[in-house]
Every structure is written in structure tokens, then in C-alpha cells.
Amino acid sequence: MNRALWISATGMQSQQALTDTIANNMANVNTTGFKRSVVHFEDLIYQTEQAPGAETSGESRPVGIEKGSGVKTVAISKIFTQGTLKNSSSPLDLAIEGKGFFEVQLPDGSTAYTRAGKFSMDPNGQVVTTHGYVVQGFPSLNTNASLLEISADGTISQLIGGTSISAGQISLSRFPNVEGLSSIGQGLFLETSASGTPISSTPGSGSVGNIAQYFLEGSNVEIITEMVELIAAQRAYELQSKSIRTADEMLRMTNNMK
């Protein structure tokens, strides 16, 4: 009976991890640039009492007897599908239609990457995130300009004294394996050995995608999908709990027979 208790316990732990992940997805359904997470499981080692094909009484058995040991969580990965673009009124609200990321400099000098293009301009003309982190690959802007236009290829134009002046072009980054990025919160990701080295290019080239000005990329969480998965996880958790109670009752009955 101890085996049943252990197996059910691993099942409850795994379903709890799934429930926590779904809850986090649902909590961020309105978070700009958020990417939903999915949980991956695998079965644990098997105890082989009879190997498939083993001979018993001179006969070969077509199937064996292999008892499982439960389940474990092996990975929680991000799904980087495109989120819905939402209209905005700010000229520095930018969405990426493609696989690229904006590059951000953190206070310690390290580099992070984000899909959340909710930017503003500081007094020095630098483009910064909502937390004040400088956006790299973004030219400094003239604070006296009366109009700012950013085209799909990232080309920036500013209207200064009635004259349109080019201010440069935005640079984006992409990764060989985006699922290998490390999430640190605030919509930021860090490069890892699993993600590979970032590849920089201008919008419209190198598969980084295009820039959409006056838009923000919404979360790619589908609330109906998350609700369905949450219900399934809760039911699975309840069944595992019942399995533990049943195994405990059977163990108690066995002990009373001694």
C-alpha cells in the first residue's frame, strides 16, 4: 500500500504545480507582452517484475509486469506565440509582430529582453521602460520634437521646427531557442546557454518581425483554455487525494488483520 500512497502523492504534487502555473497565467491575462507557461510531466522509474518476452515455464510472455512509481514535473516552459495587438494613444507604445525582442539595460549593467513595448522618453531623450530601464538599440530622441513617427522597419522620424528629421532605426534581437530564456519578472527575460546567443537585426529582416507604432502586444493567455485546464487539474488532484485515502484505509484494514 505504501506504493499507492507514494504514487498518489507524486500525482498531487504535479497537479499542484500545474494549478499554480495556470493561476499565474490567468493572473497575467491583461499583462502587456506576457507569455503563458505550460507544465511538462514524465513518468518515474518502473519496477520490472517480469520483463516483456521473458520465458516462463518454457513459454515466452508477450507482455511483462512493470509497475510505475508515479509522475514528476520536468519542465515549465514559456509559449512565445504572438499576442493580440491592442491600440494605444502613445507614440512610444510599440508592438513587435514577429519573433524579436527589445533589448533593455538593467541597473547593474546587464542586458535583458522584453516584448512589452510600453516605453516613454526621459529628460535626456533616452527611451526607457516603465521601470526606467534604458532601451538599447533605440536612438536617442530630440526632446523638442513635435511629432514622432516609427515605421514598420523601425525607422524613426521626428518633426522639428516643421522639418522631418531622421533619428535612426530601432534594432531588435532574436534567439535560436526562445524557450531557453530565463524569466525574471517585469516582462523581462535573460539570455542563457539554452537560449543561445542573441542575434540582432533591424525590423523586417532576420525574422525579428516588424514594429507596430501605437500598439501594444497583449498577453497570449486564452482565459477559456486556462479555465478548462484548471478544472481538469482540480479534478485530477481530487482523485489523487481519494486514492491516498483509499490506500490508507486498505493499509489500516491490513494492519487490523494481524
RODREN-508902 format. One record per atom (N, C-alpha, C): residue in one letter; x, y, z. Coordinates in pm, whole numbers, plus 50000, padded with zeros to 5 digits. Layout:
BEGIN
aXYZ
...
% end
This chain:
BEGIN
m500814987950000
m500005000050000
m500855012750000
n502095011650053
n502965023350054
n503235028349913
r503275019249816
r503485023249677
r502335032149630
a501115028349659
a499955036249617
a499975050049682
l500365050549810
l500435063449878
l501465072549812
w502625066849780
w503695074649718
w503295079449579
i502725070349500
i502325074049363
i501285085249367
s500315083949454
s499275094249464
s499855107549510
a500835106849601
a501475119149649
a502205126249536
t502905118749451
t503595125049337
t502585131049241
g501435124449227
g500385129849141
g499835142949194
m499635143749325
m499125156049385
m500135167349371
q501405164349390
q502445174549376
q502485179849233
s502365170949137
s502405175148996
s501185183448960
q500005179349007
q498805187048978
q498825200549048
q499475201249165
q499615214149233
q500495223549152
a501585218149095
a502455226249009
a501695231348888
l500845222748831
l500035226648716
l499035237448755
t498375235748869
t497405245548916
t498065259148941
d499245258949003
d499965271449029
d500315278648898
t500735270848799
t501105276748670
t499905282748600
i498795275548602
i497565280548539
i497105293348609
a497185293448742
a496785305348818
a497635317448780
n498925315248761
n499805326248720
n499465331048580
n499145321748491
n498715325648356
n497475334348361
m496485330048439
m495225337348447
m495425350948513
a496315351648611
a496575364448677
a497175374648582
n497865369848478
n498545378748383
n497825379748249
v496535377048249
v495785377248124
v495785391148060
n495945401648141
n495965415348088
n497345421748094
t498385413848119
t499745419048128
t500355420647989
t500835432547958
t501425435447827
t502625426347801
g502605419747686
g503735411547643
g503905398547717
f502945394747804
f503095382547882
f502955370247795
k503765360047826
k503715347247755
k503325336247852
r502315328647815
r501795318247904
r502815306947923
s502715300348037
s503595289148068
s502815276048060
v503505265348027
v502925251948026
v503825242748107
v503215232948173
v503935223548257
v504115210448182
h505295204648194
h505595191948129
h505875181448236
f505295169648219
f505455158748315
f506115146648249
e506645137948332
e507115124948284
e506915114548394
d506745101948351
d506565091248449
d507895087548513
l507815082748638
l509015078948712
l509435064748678
i510535060348738
i511115047348708
i510125035948735
y510235025348657
y509355013848671
y510065002348742
q509304994848820
q509804982548882
q509354970948795
t510324963948737
t510014952948646
t509994939848722
e508824933848733
e508694920848797
e508804909648695
q508434912748573
q508584903048464
q508804910748335
a509964908848274
a510284916148152
a509474910948034
p509054919747943
p508364915147822
p509254905547743
g508684894547701
g509444884547625
g510164874447711
a510064875847845
a510724866247933
a510054852647924
e510844842147941
e510314828547933
e509864823948071
t508644818848076
t508074813248199
t507494799548166
s507994789448234
s507554775648208
s507754771948062
g508864776748006
g509184773347869
g508464781447764
e507644791047806
e506894799247712
e507324813847724
s507354820647611
s507714834747609
s506474843347631
r506544852247728
r505424861047759
r505434873247666
p504324875947595
p504304887447503
p504324900947574
v503874901147699
v503894913547776
v504514910747912
g504984921347975
g505624919748105
g504784925248218
i505384925748336
i504754931848453
i505674943048499
e505264955348471
e506074967048505
e505204976648586
k505604979048709
k504834987648798
k505455001548805
g504645011648777
g505115025448778
g505305030948918
s506025042148925
s506325048349054
s505745062349068
g504955066648970
g504355079848980
g504775089248869
v504715102048900
v504945112448799
v505755123748863
k506455131348780
k507165143048830
k507125154148726
t507265166348773
t507345178048685
t508775179148634
v508935179548502
v510285180148445
v510605193848386
a509585201648353
a509855214848295
a508595223448299
i508805236448310
i507745246348291
i508275256248189
s507705255948071
s508245263947961
s507275274947920
k507815285147855
k507025296147803
k506615293247658
i505405297447624
i504915296247486
i504955310247425
f505825311947325
f506045325347269
f505225327947142
t503965323847144
t503105327347032
t502745342147039
q502345347646925
q502025361846917
q500775365146997
g500845375847077
g499675380747147
g498885390347059
t497655392847097
t496805402147022
t497315416447037
l497335423946926
l497765437946931
l496595446746974
k496895455747069
k495875464747121
k496245479147091
n495275486847043
n495515500947010
n495905509047133
s496755519047107
s497205528047214
s497255542247159
s497385551847247
s497435565847205
s498825571947217
s499785564147267
s501145569447287
s502045565747170
p502815575347116
p503705572347003
p504855562947039
l505135561347168
l506205552347210
l505665539047262
d504395536347236
d503855523047260
d504085514847133
l504925504647145
l505355497047028
l505115482147048
a504625475646945
a504425461146947
a505295454846839
i505765442846866
i506555435446767
i505665424746706
e505555424946574
e504845414446502
e505895404846445
g506265395046524
g507325385846484
g507995379846605
k509225375246587
k509925367746692
k510955376046770
g511015388846743
g512045397046805
g511745401446948
f512775407347011
f512675412747146
f513335426447149
f512815435147235
f513515447547265
f514625444447365
e515755451347348
e516885449247438
e516885460147545
v517035456247670
v516925465547783
v518165464447871
q518685476047914
q519825476048005
q519335477248149
l519705467548233
l519315467548373
l520245476548455
p519845480448576
p520675489348658
p522075484248685
d522265470948688
d523605465548714
d524455464548588
g523925469548476
g524675469448351
g524435457248265
s523745447348318
s523445435348239
s522305438048142
t522105428748051
t521105430547945
t519945420847962
a518745425947947
a517545417647949
a516765420347820
y515745412247798
y514975413247673
y513485412747707
t512695420147630
t511275421047660
t510445422247533
r509185418047545
r508205420047439
r507255431547475
a507335436247597
a506435446847644
a506955460347599
g506325466047497
g506815478347437
g506165490947491
k505855491247620
k505285503147683
k506445512147725
f506835521447636
f508015529647659
f507645544347678
s508615551847726
s508485566447738
s509865572547719
m509935585647717
m511205592647695
m511595600147821
d512875598547863
d513325605747982
d513795619847942
p514165628348037
p514565642148005
p515775643247912
n516555632447902
n517735632647816
n517465627247676
g516215623647649
g515875618547517
g516065603647502
q516425596847611
q516575582347605
q515215575647621
v515005565047545
v513765557447555
v513915547247668
v512955547147761
v513045538547878
v511755530647898
t511855519847976
t510695511748010
t509925518348124
t508835512148165
t508045517448276
t508825517448407
h509885509348415
h510725509048535
h511965517848521
g512055525048409
g513175534148389
g514415527848330
y514315515248282
y515465508748220
y515625513648077
v516845516948040
v517105522247906
v516935511247802
v516225514447695
v516035505047584
v517215506247489
q517985495647477
q519135495547387
q518655493747243
g519525497147149
g519125495847009
g518065505846968
f517925516347048
f516925526747022
f517655540147026
p517695547446915
p518425560246912
p517845570247013
s518705579047062
s518225589947148
s517355599347067
l516325604647128
l515365613147058
l515545627747098
n515085636447010
n515095650847037
n513875654147123
t514105659547239
t513005662447332
t512135674147287
n512595681747187
n511835693247139
n510985690047016
a511005677546971
a510245673746852
a508745674446880
s507995678446779
s506545679546794
s505815667046745
l506535658146674
l505905646146620
l506935635046612
l506525623046645
l507395611346637
l506705600546555
e507385596046452
e506845585346368
e507845573846360
i507345561746378
i508175549746370
i507535540346269
s508255537146164
s507715528746058
s507865513946094
a507295505346010
a507325490946036
a508735485346040
d509665491645966
d511055486745966
d511895493346075
g511235500546167
g511935506446279
g512575519946252
t512375525446134
t512935538646102
t512195549446180
i512955558246246
i512375568446332
i512505582146266
s511395589446262
s511385603146210
s510765612346314
q511365624246329
q510835634146422
q510615647346349
l509535654046384
l509235667046325
l509765677846418
i510775685146369
i511405695646448
i511365708646370
g510645718446423
g510535731346355
g509925730246217
g508985721246200
g508325719446071
g509105710845973
t510275705946011
t511095697545923
t511175683345978
s510945673545890
s511035659445930
s512495655145927
i512985650346038
i514395646446051
i514485631846093
s515335624346023
s515535610246058
s516365609246186
a515885600946280
a516585599346408
a517275585846420
g517225577846314
g517885564746319
g516895553446303
q517315541446345
q516495529546328
q516615520446450
i515515514446487
i515475505446602
i516135492146566
s516785486046664
s517365472746648
s516655462946741
l516345451046692
l515705440646772
l516625428446782
s516315419746876
s517115407546894
s516195395346890
r516745384346844
r516025371546847
r516975360746897
f516405349046931
f517185338146989
f516945325146914
p517965316746905
p517785303646841
p516745295046913
n516685296147046
n515735288347125
n515105297247232
v513965303247200
v513345312747293
v512875305847421
e512545292947414
e512095285847534
e513215284347636
g514445286747594
g515575285847685
g515835298647762
l515065309347735
l515225321947808
l514785320447953
s515395328148041
s515055327848183
s514185339848218
s513025337348278
s512105348148317
s512525353948451
i512555367248461
i512935373748587
i511855383348637
g510695383348574
g509625392448614
g509715405748541
q508685414048557
q508595427148491
q508595425648339
g508195413848290
g508165411448146
g509535409948085
l510555407048166
l511935406348120
l512445392048116
f513345389548022
f513975376448007
f515475378247997
l516195368048044
l517645368048037
l518135357147943
e519225360047875
e519885350147791
e520465339047877
t520405326647829
t521035315247896
t521775306947792
s522505297047840
s523185288147746
s522175280247664
a520975278047720
a519945270647648
a519295279147538
s519195292247560
s518555301047461
s519445303647341
g520745302847363
g521685306547258
g521975321447261
t522955325447184
t523365339547179
t522365347847100
p521985359747149
p521035368047076
p521585372746942
i520715373546844
i521075378046710
i520335391146684
s521075401746662
s520465414946642
s520275417946494
s519165424146462
s518905428646325
s517825439346329
t517645446146219
t516625456546212
t515275450346181
p514195456646224
p512855451346195
p512645449146046
g511955438346014
g511705435045875
g512755425945815
s513805422845892
s514865414045843
s515225404145952
g515805392845912
g516275383146010
g515185376846094
s513955376946050
s512795370846117
s512465376846253
v513005388846283
v512665395146412
v511265401246408
g510745403746289
g509405409246277
g509395424146250
n508195429846247
n508015444046220
n507555451446346
i507695464546342
i507255473146452
i505885478846421
a504995478546518
a503675484746504
a503575496046607
q503635508546558
q503535520146647
q502075522346688
y501885527846807
y500555529946865
y499835516846895
f500605506346916
f500035493446955
f500855487347068
l500205479147149
l500885471047250
l500475456547230
e501425447547250
e501105433247239
e500495428347370
g499295423047360
g498645417747479
g499185404047517
s498715399047630
s499085385647675
s498545375247577
n499275364147562
n498785353447475
n498005342947553
v497575346447674
v496765337447756
v495325337447706
e494775325447682
e493365323847646
e492635319347772
i491795327947826
i491195325347956
i490325312847955
i489635309947845
i488785297947838
i489645285347845
t490745285347771
t491665273947773
t492205271547913
e492585282247981
e493125280948116
e492055275748213
m490815280248197
m489745275748286
m489495260748269
v489495256148144
v489285241848118
v490415233648179
e491645238248161
e492795230948216
e492795231448369
l492335242548426
l492275243648571
l491265233748630
i490115232548566
i489105223048612
i489635208748606
a490315205448495
a490885192048480
a491945189348587
a492765199448617
a493815197848719
a493195196048857
q492145203548886
q491485202349016
q490855188549033
r490225183448927
r489615170048933
r490695159448953
a491795160748882
a492885151148896
a493445151549038
y493555163349095
y494055164849232
y493105157949331
e491805159849310
e490805153549397
e490895138349389
l491055133049268
l491155118549250
l492385112949319
q493515120249308
q494725115749375
q494535115849527
s493825125949576
s493545126749720
s492695114949765
k491695111349684
k490855099749716
k491665086849713
s492615086049621
s493475074249613
s494285072549741
i494775083849796
i495535083249920
i494655078450035
r493425083650042
r492515079350149
r492175064550136
t491955060050012
t491635045949990
t492805036950028
a494005040849986
a495205033050019
a495415032650170
d495155043850237
d495315044450382
d494315035250451
e493075034950403
e492055026150461
e492425011550440
m492915008150322
m493314994350294
m494484990250382
l495424999450404
l496564996550490
l496124994450634
r495165002550679
r494655001150815
r493914987950833
m493144983950730
m492444971050736
m493434959550743
t494524960650665
t495534950150666
t496194948950803
n496484960250865
n497114960150997
n496184954351103
n494884956851089
n493924951651187
n493764936551178
m494134930851062
m494014916451044
m495164908951109
k496234915951145
k497414909251202
k497154905451349
% end
